[in-house]
Amino acid sequence: METVKGWRSDWRFPTALLCINGFFSTVKPVEPFLIPFMTGPDKNLTTEQVNNQIFPVWTYSYLSVLVPVFLLTDWLRYKPVVIFQCINLLITTSMLLWTNGVPAMQAMQFFYGVVTASEVAYFAYIYSVIDVKRFRKATSYSRSVQLLGYTVGSVLGQLLVSFDLMSYKNMLVLTLALISVALLACCFLPMPRQSMFFHRRHTGQNTATGDMKGDDDGSGDAKRQTRRSNGSLEERTGENVAEEEDGGKVLNEKGRKAEESCGQVLIQLWRDFCHCYSSRQLLYWSVWWAMATCGYNQTTNYVQVLWEHVQPSQNYSIYNGGVEAVSGLMSAATAYGIGHIEVRWEQWGELALGGFSGLGAAALFAMTFIGNIWVCYTGYVVFKCLYMLLITIAMYQIAADLSMERYALVFGANNFVALALQTIITSVVVDSRGLGLAIIPQFTIYASYFLVIAVVFSLRGLFTIRRVTTSKRGTTPSDKSEPPGFVEHRL
């Protein structure tokens, strides 16, 4: 019995359960073949219905529930939302399997929007139940298993389709079984006693306030992280066990203040929001993050429609699953490799954002106008790798100057802006109630969108390099220190 309790008290227990959940909830063999399935004899929908009437619902639902889910995730302390995400994923897959018609598929897309909005709970949960010194390992494990799940699902789907081993409907039944395993795993997750905003532990000072590292000596955030790490996992999970054994009695803690009200949390979030975005460097990186993520999501959401247009699945063999697997693995390798390259991103980062965004635009133009399926596949892999490379740099540059609470806030704000932009583009360009453009004009707009990003950030990058060079020339030889307030971060 003591061995079981010791294992449950260890940081590896919740991490392992979360990884099991992440893996089995992302193995979706039918996902790379969603368009062939929906436009084939199983659903008998047209490409125009899927493109202009069904897929836009996901964007609208995602935007509508993102903020409420973000706040509820923290208020409910993550675990209920992780379970809620799995339940909605079961509903989404069940509707895709057993319902037909445009309205039913639109409802399915709404539930999938709830699933994607709830994903914040998956990554936030682990930070509330383990010690801060385990954050890097736990994050690495949880992200890796998700990537592994997507890759396994894509490869499995390609094998099942290429060798005609299983129909699309049977693949969905298999997906339901895998999601059930994920749901069972997350039910055993220990319930956190604290969260980042609504249920924080205090030991004398408010951990949500304080300046960013760029505004002080950097000790503030370090102290906040240390305070958050006070109380090991053994203490936290031990309290959970005690609560269960005592019938849910509340344990009193020394130095713990009353939980903040919703109004106080919102006011503090607004103050932190204004303080974070007062940094110009963070603002520029966040603008790229939001704009590029918007374009990336639009591209990945509708790329299967482009592939179907270039080479119809009814007449040819398709390799969507293999391409998704290759792009996922190469993207992971690219993101991993950039972490071992030492570059002064404060000086060269914006030019890199512009230059690589330009290459992404070129890949999209090639996919759109050459009309060859292998060019489309290759362009997609290149485009995805470039985005993953740049978003990794942007995430690091932003996170380097922020505490965990503020990083979560900035992360959420950037993605909300990206989703708002995506909603505007979807309603105007894609939705049948807007322009309702066909797939080729759509991808022409997406490629042009990334070209605009490339021009803007290339010009901004050249200006930054010139300013830094001029500043160095104006520095006296005897003064070799960096200018005040300049902090260099390397990956």
GIUR-V960808 format. One record per residue. SS is DSSP state (H for helix, E for strand, C for the rest). OMEGA is omega as a letter, one per 20 degrees, with the letter a starting at -180 (none if undefined). NEAR is the number of other C-alpha atoms within 8 Angstrom. Layout:
# GIUR-V960808
{{SS OMEGA NEAR} {SS OMEGA NEAR}}
This chain:
# GIUR-V960808
{{C r 4} {H r 5} {H r 6} {H r 7} {H r 8} {H r 8} {H r 9} {H a 10} {H a 11} {C a 10} {H a 12} {H a 7} {H r 10} {H r 13} {H r 12} {H r 8} {H r 12} {H r 14} {H r 12} {H r 11} {H a 13} {H a 14} {H a 14} {H r 12} {H a 12} {H r 10} {C a 14} {C a 12} {C a 16} {C a 12} {H r 7} {H a 11} {H a 10} {H a 9} {H r 11} {H r 10} {H a 11} {H r 12} {H r 13} {C a 10} {C a 7} {C a 7} {C r 10} {C r 8} {C r 11} {C r 7} {H r 9} {H r 8} {H r 10} {H a 13} {H a 14} {H a 13} {H a 13} {H a 13} {H r 12} {H a 13} {H r 11} {H a 13} {H a 13} {H a 10} {H r 13} {H r 14} {H a 12} {H a 7} {H a 11} {H a 12} {H r 8} {H r 7} {H r 10} {H a 11} {H r 8} {H r 9} {H a 14} {H a 13} {H a 11} {C r 9} {C r 14} {C a 15} {H r 14} {H a 9} {H r 12} {H r 13} {H r 11} {H r 9} {H r 12} {H r 14} {H r 9} {H r 12} {H r 12} {H r 11} {H r 10} {H a 12} {H r 11} {H r 10} {H r 11} {H a 10} {H a 9} {H r 6} {C a 9} {C r 8} {C a 8} {H a 10} {H a 6} {H r 10} {H r 13} {H r 13} {H r 8} {H r 12} {H r 14} {H r 12} {H r 13} {H r 12} {H r 14} {H r 14} {H a 12} {H r 8} {H a 12} {C a 16} {H r 10} {H a 9} {H a 12} {H a 12} {H a 10} {H a 9} {H a 12} {H a 14} {H a 10} {H a 11} {H r 13} {C r 12} {C a 13} {H a 10} {H r 6} {H a 9} {H a 11} {H r 7} {H a 7} {H r 10} {H r 10} {H a 8} {H a 10} {H r 13} {H a 8} {H a 8} {H r 12} {H r 12} {H r 11} {H r 9} {H r 14} {H a 14} {H r 14} {H r 11} {H a 13} {H r 19} {H r 12} {H r 10} {H r 14} {H r 13} {H a 10} {H a 11} {H a 10} {H a 8} {C r 6} {C a 8} {C a 8} {C r 8} {C r 9} {H a 8} {H r 7} {H r 8} {H r 12} {H r 13} {H r 9} {H r 8} {H r 12} {H r 11} {H a 8} {H r 11} {H r 13} {H r 10} {H r 10} {H r 15} {H r 12} {H a 8} {H a 12} {H r 13} {H a 7} {C r 7} {C r 10} {C a 8} {C r 8} {C r 14} {C a 10} {C r 10} {C a 13} {C a 9} {C a 10} {C a 13} {C a 13} {C r 9} {C r 8} {C r 11} {C r 7} {C a 5} {C r 5} {C a 6} {C a 7} {C a 8} {C a 6} {C a 7} {C r 9} {C a 13} {H a 12} {H a 11} {H r 8} {C a 9} {C r 7} {C a 10} {H a 8} {H a 12} {H r 13} {H r 8} {H r 8} {H r 10} {H a 11} {H r 9} {H r 9} {H a 8} {H r 11} {C a 7} {C a 8} {C r 9} {H r 13} {H r 9} {H a 8} {H a 12} {H r 14} {H r 10} {H r 9} {H r 12} {H r 8} {H r 8} {H a 12} {H a 9} {H a 7} {C r 7} {C r 6} {C r 7} {C a 7} {C r 5} {C r 6} {C r 4} {C r 5} {C r 4} {C a 7} {C r 8} {C r 6} {C a 4} {C a 7} {C r 8} {C a 7} {H a 7} {H r 6} {H r 8} {H a 11} {H r 8} {H r 8} {H r 9} {H r 9} {H r 8} {H r 8} {H r 11} {H r 11} {H a 8} {H a 8} {H a 11} {C r 9} {C r 7} {C a 8} {H a 7} {H r 6} {H a 11} {H a 10} {H r 8} {H r 12} {H r 11} {H r 9} {H r 10} {H a 13} {H a 14} {H a 11} {H r 12} {H r 10} {H a 12} {H r 12} {H a 10} {H r 9} {H a 10} {H a 10} {H r 8} {H a 8} {H a 10} {H r 8} {H r 13} {H r 11} {H r 10} {H r 11} {H r 11} {H a 8} {H a 9} {C a 10} {C a 9} {C r 9} {C a 6} {C a 6} {C r 7} {C a 6} {C a 6} {C a 7} {H a 11} {H r 14} {H r 10} {H r 10} {H r 11} {H r 13} {H a 10} {H r 13} {H a 11} {H a 10} {H r 10} {H r 13} {H r 10} {H r 8} {H r 11} {H r 11} {H a 8} {H a 8} {H r 10} {C a 8} {C r 7} {C a 7} {C a 7} {C r 7} {C a 10} {H r 10} {H a 8} {H a 10} {H a 12} {H a 10} {H r 15} {H r 13} {H r 10} {H a 13} {H a 16} {H a 10} {H r 11} {H r 14} {H r 13} {H r 10} {H r 14} {H r 14} {H r 9} {H r 12} {H r 15} {H r 11} {H r 11} {H a 14} {H a 11} {H a 6} {C r 7} {C r 9} {C a 8} {H a 9} {H r 6} {H r 11} {H r 13} {H a 10} {H r 8} {H r 12} {H r 12} {H r 12} {H a 11} {H a 13} {H r 11} {H a 12} {H r 13} {H a 12} {H r 12} {H a 12} {H a 10} {H r 9} {H r 9} {H a 10} {H r 11} {H r 8} {H a 9} {H r 12} {H a 12} {H a 9} {C a 7} {C a 9} {C r 12} {C a 11} {H a 7} {H a 10} {H r 11} {H r 11} {H r 8} {H a 10} {H r 10} {H r 8} {H a 8} {H r 8} {H r 12} {H r 11} {H r 11} {H r 9} {H a 14} {H r 13} {H r 9} {H a 10} {H r 13} {H r 11} {H r 8} {H a 9} {H a 11} {H a 11} {H a 10} {H a 11} {H a 16} {C r 15} {C r 9} {C r 6} {C r 9} {C r 9} {C a 11} {C r 11} {C a 8} {H a 11} {H r 8} {H r 8} {H a 11} {H r 12} {H r 11} {H a 8} {H r 12} {H r 13} {H r 9} {H r 10} {H r 14} {H r 11} {H r 8} {H a 14} {H a 14} {H a 10} {H a 9} {H r 12} {H r 14} {H r 10} {H r 10} {H r 15} {H r 9} {H r 8} {H r 11} {H r 10} {H a 8} {H r 8} {H r 9} {H r 8} {H r 8} {H r 8} {H r 7} {H a 7} {C r 6} {C a 8} {C a 7} {C a 5} {C a 4} {C a 6} {C r 7} {C r 4} {C r 5} {C a 5} {C r 4} {C a 6} {C a 7} {C a 5} {C r 6} {C r 9} {C r 7} {C none 10}}
